Amino acid sequence: MGNFGYVYIMTNKNKTVLYIGVTNNLVRRIFEHKNHFIKNSFSDRYNLEYCIYYEEFQFFESAIKREKELKKWNRQKKEELINEKNPEWKELVDEEGFIRNREKTDLGIPLDSSLRSE
């Protein structure tokens, strides 16, 4: 099994704050955000509980590099990136897993292969 990595973007209920993170287990990390595991952290203080964007990488080091790149971007550029894949800013991942895999949910966004990066 490889050392996969994910870069993800979280937001709050009103979509006023964005947080960019990196992890090797996206579902676990989203669970931690939603349950405020790290008290007084940025994501805890701003109630960042909605994963609205992610990219998957074959190597964790590539995910870290991409995270650093995205964190340098201004808000408008980040919003454009999110809007390309998820124009309605729907939640993509929750503590139960990838939402698009649930039959009852139709996100209207591309499948995982278009969200992956090399």
Backbone as JSON Lines, residues from 0, in Angstrom:
{"i":0,"aa":"M","n":[0.85,-1.19,0.0],"ca":[0.0,0.0,0.0],"c":[0.88,1.24,0.0]}
{"i":1,"aa":"G","n":[0.5,2.24,-0.76],"ca":[1.31,3.44,-0.9],"c":[1.13,4.43,0.23]}
{"i":2,"aa":"N","n":[1.91,5.47,0.19],"ca":[1.81,6.54,1.17],"c":[0.97,7.67,0.6]}
{"i":3,"aa":"F","n":[-0.3,7.38,0.35],"ca":[-1.19,8.37,-0.23],"c":[-1.32,9.59,0.66]}
{"i":4,"aa":"G","n":[-1.65,10.69,0.05],"ca":[-1.9,11.91,0.79],"c":[-3.06,12.66,0.18]}
{"i":5,"aa":"Y","n":[-3.67,13.48,1.0],"ca":[-4.79,14.31,0.56],"c":[-4.55,15.75,0.98]}
{"i":6,"aa":"V","n":[-4.87,16.67,0.09],"ca":[-5.0,18.08,0.44],"c":[-6.49,18.34,0.41]}
{"i":7,"aa":"Y","n":[-6.97,19.06,1.4],"ca":[-8.4,19.3,1.48],"c":[-8.68,20.73,1.92]}
{"i":8,"aa":"I","n":[-9.9,21.18,1.59],"ca":[-10.33,22.51,2.01],"c":[-11.62,22.36,2.8]}
{"i":9,"aa":"M","n":[-11.61,22.94,3.99],"ca":[-12.77,22.95,4.88],"c":[-13.36,24.35,4.91]}
{"i":10,"aa":"T","n":[-14.66,24.42,5.2],"ca":[-15.3,25.71,5.41],"c":[-16.33,25.56,6.53]}
{"i":11,"aa":"N","n":[-16.91,26.69,6.91],"ca":[-17.93,26.69,7.96],"c":[-19.32,26.75,7.34]}
{"i":12,"aa":"K","n":[-20.34,26.76,8.18],"ca":[-21.73,26.74,7.71],"c":[-22.03,27.89,6.74]}
{"i":13,"aa":"N","n":[-21.5,29.08,7.03],"ca":[-21.77,30.24,6.2],"c":[-20.77,30.43,5.07]}
{"i":14,"aa":"K","n":[-19.82,29.53,4.96],"ca":[-18.81,29.55,3.9],"c":[-17.99,30.85,3.9]}
{"i":15,"aa":"T","n":[-17.71,31.36,5.09],"ca":[-16.97,32.61,5.21],"c":[-15.48,32.4,5.49]}
{"i":16,"aa":"V","n":[-15.1,31.2,5.9],"ca":[-13.71,30.92,6.24],"c":[-13.28,29.66,5.49]}
{"i":17,"aa":"L","n":[-12.04,29.67,4.99],"ca":[-11.47,28.49,4.34],"c":[-10.24,28.03,5.12]}
{"i":18,"aa":"Y","n":[-10.08,26.71,5.2],"ca":[-8.92,26.1,5.84],"c":[-8.37,25.06,4.9]}
{"i":19,"aa":"I","n":[-7.07,25.07,4.68],"ca":[-6.42,24.08,3.83],"c":[-5.57,23.2,4.71]}
{"i":20,"aa":"G","n":[-5.75,21.89,4.55],"ca":[-4.99,20.93,5.35],"c":[-4.46,19.79,4.5]}
{"i":21,"aa":"V","n":[-3.65,18.96,5.12],"ca":[-3.08,17.78,4.47],"c":[-3.17,16.61,5.44]}
{"i":22,"aa":"T","n":[-3.42,15.42,4.92],"ca":[-3.56,14.24,5.77],"c":[-3.3,12.99,4.94]}
{"i":23,"aa":"N","n":[-3.06,11.88,5.63],"ca":[-2.94,10.6,4.94],"c":[-4.22,9.78,5.06]}
{"i":24,"aa":"N","n":[-5.21,10.28,5.83],"ca":[-6.48,9.6,6.0],"c":[-7.59,10.67,6.06]}
{"i":25,"aa":"L","n":[-8.19,10.93,4.93],"ca":[-9.12,12.05,4.83],"c":[-10.38,11.85,5.68]}
{"i":26,"aa":"V","n":[-10.95,10.68,5.67],"ca":[-12.18,10.45,6.44],"c":[-11.92,10.63,7.93]}
{"i":27,"aa":"R","n":[-10.82,10.08,8.43],"ca":[-10.48,10.24,9.84],"c":[-10.28,11.71,10.18]}
{"i":28,"aa":"R","n":[-9.59,12.44,9.31],"ca":[-9.3,13.85,9.58],"c":[-10.58,14.69,9.58]}
{"i":29,"aa":"I","n":[-11.49,14.39,8.68],"ca":[-12.77,15.11,8.66],"c":[-13.54,14.82,9.94]}
{"i":30,"aa":"F","n":[-13.52,13.57,10.39],"ca":[-14.15,13.21,11.66],"c":[-13.58,14.06,12.78]}
{"i":31,"aa":"E","n":[-12.27,14.23,12.8],"ca":[-11.62,15.04,13.83],"c":[-12.05,16.5,13.77]}
{"i":32,"aa":"H","n":[-12.14,17.05,12.55],"ca":[-12.62,18.43,12.4],"c":[-14.05,18.57,12.92]}
{"i":33,"aa":"K","n":[-14.93,17.67,12.48],"ca":[-16.34,17.76,12.85],"c":[-16.57,17.6,14.35]}
{"i":34,"aa":"N","n":[-15.7,16.86,15.0],"ca":[-15.85,16.62,16.43],"c":[-14.92,17.48,17.28]}
{"i":35,"aa":"H","n":[-14.28,18.45,16.64],"ca":[-13.45,19.44,17.34],"c":[-12.42,18.79,18.27]}
{"i":36,"aa":"F","n":[-11.68,17.81,17.7],"ca":[-10.69,17.08,18.49],"c":[-9.58,17.97,19.03]}
{"i":37,"aa":"I","n":[-9.17,18.96,18.26],"ca":[-8.07,19.83,18.7],"c":[-8.7,21.15,19.16]}
{"i":38,"aa":"K","n":[-8.91,21.24,20.46],"ca":[-9.58,22.41,21.04],"c":[-8.74,23.68,20.84]}
{"i":39,"aa":"N","n":[-9.44,24.76,20.57],"ca":[-8.85,26.09,20.34],"c":[-7.98,26.18,19.09]}
{"i":40,"aa":"S","n":[-8.05,25.17,18.22],"ca":[-7.35,25.25,16.95],"c":[-8.12,26.19,16.01]}
{"i":41,"aa":"F","n":[-7.51,26.55,14.91],"ca":[-8.16,27.43,13.93],"c":[-9.49,26.81,13.48]}
{"i":42,"aa":"S","n":[-9.48,25.54,13.14],"ca":[-10.72,24.91,12.65],"c":[-11.77,24.78,13.75]}
{"i":43,"aa":"D","n":[-11.35,24.63,14.99],"ca":[-12.28,24.59,16.12],"c":[-12.92,25.96,16.34]}
{"i":44,"aa":"R","n":[-12.1,27.0,16.39],"ca":[-12.59,28.35,16.65],"c":[-13.58,28.83,15.58]}
{"i":45,"aa":"Y","n":[-13.35,28.45,14.33],"ca":[-14.19,28.92,13.23],"c":[-15.2,27.88,12.76]}
{"i":46,"aa":"N","n":[-15.34,26.79,13.52],"ca":[-16.33,25.74,13.2],"c":[-16.22,25.24,11.76]}
{"i":47,"aa":"L","n":[-15.02,24.89,11.36],"ca":[-14.79,24.4,10.0],"c":[-15.1,22.91,9.96]}
{"i":48,"aa":"E","n":[-16.31,22.59,9.52],"ca":[-16.82,21.22,9.58],"c":[-17.21,20.65,8.23]}
{"i":49,"aa":"Y","n":[-17.04,21.39,7.15],"ca":[-17.5,20.95,5.83],"c":[-16.34,20.85,4.86]}
{"i":50,"aa":"C","n":[-16.07,19.64,4.41],"ca":[-15.02,19.42,3.4],"c":[-15.64,19.66,2.03]}
{"i":51,"aa":"I","n":[-15.2,20.72,1.38],"ca":[-15.8,21.11,0.1],"c":[-14.87,20.88,-1.09]}
{"i":52,"aa":"Y","n":[-13.64,20.45,-0.8],"ca":[-12.68,20.22,-1.88],"c":[-11.58,19.3,-1.36]}
{"i":53,"aa":"Y","n":[-11.1,18.42,-2.22],"ca":[-9.92,17.64,-1.89],"c":[-9.23,17.17,-3.16]}
{"i":54,"aa":"E","n":[-7.96,16.87,-3.01],"ca":[-7.16,16.25,-4.06],"c":[-6.44,15.08,-3.44]}
{"i":55,"aa":"E","n":[-6.32,13.99,-4.19],"ca":[-5.61,12.8,-3.71],"c":[-4.28,12.7,-4.45]}
{"i":56,"aa":"F","n":[-3.23,12.32,-3.72],"ca":[-1.9,12.19,-4.29],"c":[-1.35,10.81,-3.99]}
{"i":57,"aa":"Q","n":[-0.59,10.28,-4.93],"ca":[0.02,8.98,-4.75],"c":[1.07,9.01,-3.64]}
{"i":58,"aa":"F","n":[1.73,10.14,-3.48],"ca":[2.77,10.28,-2.48],"c":[2.45,11.42,-1.53]}
{"i":59,"aa":"F","n":[2.6,11.16,-0.25],"ca":[2.29,12.15,0.77],"c":[3.11,13.42,0.6]}
{"i":60,"aa":"E","n":[4.35,13.27,0.18],"ca":[5.22,14.44,-0.03],"c":[4.64,15.37,-1.09]}
{"i":61,"aa":"S","n":[4.01,14.81,-2.1],"ca":[3.36,15.64,-3.14],"c":[2.18,16.4,-2.57]}
{"i":62,"aa":"A","n":[1.46,15.78,-1.66],"ca":[0.33,16.45,-1.02],"c":[0.81,17.63,-0.17]}
{"i":63,"aa":"I","n":[1.91,17.44,0.54],"ca":[2.47,18.53,1.35],"c":[2.89,19.69,0.47]}
{"i":64,"aa":"K","n":[3.52,19.37,-0.64],"ca":[3.96,20.42,-1.58],"c":[2.76,21.21,-2.11]}
{"i":65,"aa":"R","n":[1.69,20.5,-2.47],"ca":[0.49,21.15,-2.99],"c":[-0.18,22.01,-1.9]}
{"i":66,"aa":"E","n":[-0.22,21.5,-0.67],"ca":[-0.8,22.27,0.43],"c":[-0.07,23.6,0.58]}
{"i":67,"aa":"K","n":[1.24,23.56,0.56],"ca":[2.02,24.8,0.7],"c":[1.74,25.76,-0.44]}
{"i":68,"aa":"E","n":[1.56,25.22,-1.64],"ca":[1.24,26.06,-2.8],"c":[-0.12,26.73,-2.62]}
{"i":69,"aa":"L","n":[-1.14,25.95,-2.25],"ca":[-2.49,26.49,-2.11],"c":[-2.59,27.53,-1.0]}
{"i":70,"aa":"K","n":[-1.85,27.34,0.07],"ca":[-1.91,28.27,1.19],"c":[-1.38,29.65,0.82]}
{"i":71,"aa":"K","n":[-0.6,29.74,-0.25],"ca":[-0.08,31.03,-0.71],"c":[-1.09,31.78,-1.58]}
{"i":72,"aa":"W","n":[-2.11,31.09,-2.03],"ca":[-3.09,31.69,-2.93],"c":[-4.01,32.65,-2.17]}
{"i":73,"aa":"N","n":[-4.53,33.66,-2.91],"ca":[-5.52,34.55,-2.3],"c":[-6.89,33.87,-2.31]}
{"i":74,"aa":"R","n":[-7.83,34.46,-1.6],"ca":[-9.16,33.87,-1.45],"c":[-9.84,33.63,-2.8]}
{"i":75,"aa":"Q","n":[-9.73,34.59,-3.7],"ca":[-10.4,34.46,-5.0],"c":[-9.89,33.25,-5.77]}
{"i":76,"aa":"K","n":[-8.59,33.06,-5.78],"ca":[-8.01,31.92,-6.51],"c":[-8.44,30.6,-5.88]}
{"i":77,"aa":"K","n":[-8.51,30.55,-4.56],"ca":[-8.98,29.34,-3.87],"c":[-10.44,29.07,-4.23]}
{"i":78,"aa":"E","n":[-11.25,30.09,-4.25],"ca":[-12.67,29.92,-4.61],"c":[-12.82,29.42,-6.04]}
{"i":79,"aa":"E","n":[-12.0,29.92,-6.95],"ca":[-12.05,29.46,-8.34],"c":[-11.71,27.97,-8.42]}
{"i":80,"aa":"L","n":[-10.73,27.54,-7.65],"ca":[-10.35,26.13,-7.62],"c":[-11.52,25.27,-7.12]}
{"i":81,"aa":"I","n":[-12.13,25.69,-6.04],"ca":[-13.28,24.95,-5.49],"c":[-14.41,24.92,-6.51]}
{"i":82,"aa":"N","n":[-14.71,26.06,-7.11],"ca":[-15.82,26.16,-8.05],"c":[-15.66,25.29,-9.29]}
{"i":83,"aa":"E","n":[-14.42,25.02,-9.69],"ca":[-14.18,24.14,-10.85],"c":[-14.74,22.74,-10.62]}
{"i":84,"aa":"K","n":[-14.59,22.23,-9.42],"ca":[-15.01,20.85,-9.11],"c":[-16.3,20.75,-8.32]}
{"i":85,"aa":"N","n":[-16.62,21.81,-7.59],"ca":[-17.76,21.75,-6.68],"c":[-18.44,23.13,-6.63]}
{"i":86,"aa":"P","n":[-19.08,23.54,-7.73],"ca":[-19.63,24.9,-7.81],"c":[-20.68,25.24,-6.76]}
{"i":87,"aa":"E","n":[-21.34,24.25,-6.21],"ca":[-22.36,24.52,-5.18],"c":[-21.77,24.41,-3.77]}
{"i":88,"aa":"W","n":[-20.49,24.12,-3.68],"ca":[-19.79,23.99,-2.4],"c":[-20.49,22.99,-1.47]}
{"i":89,"aa":"K","n":[-20.93,21.89,-2.06],"ca":[-21.56,20.84,-1.26],"c":[-20.49,20.07,-0.49]}
{"i":90,"aa":"E","n":[-20.88,19.52,0.61],"ca":[-19.98,18.71,1.41],"c":[-19.62,17.44,0.65]}
{"i":91,"aa":"L","n":[-18.33,17.13,0.55],"ca":[-17.87,15.98,-0.21],"c":[-17.5,14.78,0.66]}
{"i":92,"aa":"V","n":[-17.05,15.05,1.86],"ca":[-16.61,14.0,2.77],"c":[-17.12,14.34,4.17]}
{"i":93,"aa":"D","n":[-17.64,13.33,4.85],"ca":[-18.01,13.52,6.25],"c":[-17.42,12.4,7.07]}
{"i":94,"aa":"E","n":[-17.77,12.32,8.34],"ca":[-17.15,11.33,9.21],"c":[-17.52,9.9,8.86]}
{"i":95,"aa":"E","n":[-18.49,9.72,7.97],"ca":[-18.88,8.39,7.52],"c":[-18.2,8.0,6.21]}
{"i":96,"aa":"G","n":[-17.55,8.93,5.56],"ca":[-16.85,8.6,4.32],"c":[-17.12,9.59,3.2]}
{"i":97,"aa":"F","n":[-16.85,9.14,1.99],"ca":[-17.03,9.96,0.8],"c":[-18.51,9.97,0.43]}
{"i":98,"aa":"I","n":[-19.11,11.13,0.47],"ca":[-20.56,11.26,0.3],"c":[-21.01,10.82,-1.09]}
{"i":99,"aa":"R","n":[-20.22,11.05,-2.11],"ca":[-20.64,10.72,-3.47],"c":[-20.91,9.23,-3.66]}
{"i":100,"aa":"N","n":[-20.37,8.4,-2.77],"ca":[-20.57,6.96,-2.89],"c":[-21.93,6.51,-2.35]}
{"i":101,"aa":"R","n":[-22.64,7.39,-1.73],"ca":[-23.96,7.05,-1.19],"c":[-25.0,7.25,-2.28]}
{"i":102,"aa":"E","n":[-25.79,6.25,-2.54],"ca":[-26.75,6.29,-3.64],"c":[-27.73,7.44,-3.53]}
{"i":103,"aa":"K","n":[-28.11,7.83,-2.33],"ca":[-29.13,8.87,-2.16],"c":[-28.61,10.27,-2.45]}
{"i":104,"aa":"T","n":[-27.29,10.43,-2.57],"ca":[-26.72,11.76,-2.75],"c":[-26.22,11.94,-4.17]}
{"i":105,"aa":"D","n":[-26.67,12.98,-4.83],"ca":[-26.22,13.3,-6.17],"c":[-25.55,14.66,-6.11]}
{"i":106,"aa":"L","n":[-24.22,14.67,-6.11],"ca":[-23.49,15.93,-5.98],"c":[-23.32,16.65,-7.31]}
{"i":107,"aa":"G","n":[-23.48,15.92,-8.41],"ca":[-23.31,16.56,-9.7],"c":[-21.89,17.02,-9.98]}
{"i":108,"aa":"I","n":[-20.92,16.33,-9.4],"ca":[-19.52,16.67,-9.64],"c":[-18.81,15.45,-10.21]}
{"i":109,"aa":"P","n":[-17.65,15.64,-10.82],"ca":[-16.93,14.5,-11.4],"c":[-16.58,13.45,-10.35]}
{"i":110,"aa":"L","n":[-16.4,12.22,-10.8],"ca":[-15.99,11.15,-9.91],"c":[-14.55,11.36,-9.46]}
{"i":111,"aa":"D","n":[-14.12,10.53,-8.55],"ca":[-12.82,10.64,-7.9],"c":[-11.66,10.83,-8.87]}
{"i":112,"aa":"S","n":[-11.69,10.17,-10.03],"ca":[-10.55,10.25,-10.94],"c":[-10.25,11.67,-11.39]}
{"i":113,"aa":"S","n":[-11.24,12.52,-11.47],"ca":[-10.98,13.89,-11.89],"c":[-10.49,14.76,-10.73]}
{"i":114,"aa":"L","n":[-10.63,14.28,-9.5],"ca":[-10.14,15.02,-8.36],"c":[-8.73,14.59,-7.98]}
{"i":115,"aa":"R","n":[-8.22,13.57,-8.6],"ca":[-6.9,13.06,-8.27],"c":[-5.83,13.84,-8.99]}
{"i":116,"aa":"S","n":[-4.68,13.92,-8.37],"ca":[-3.53,14.56,-8.97],"c":[-2.37,13.59,-8.94]}
{"i":117,"aa":"E","n":[-1.46,13.77,-9.83],"ca":[-0.27,12.9,-9.88],"c":[0.8,13.41,-8.96]}
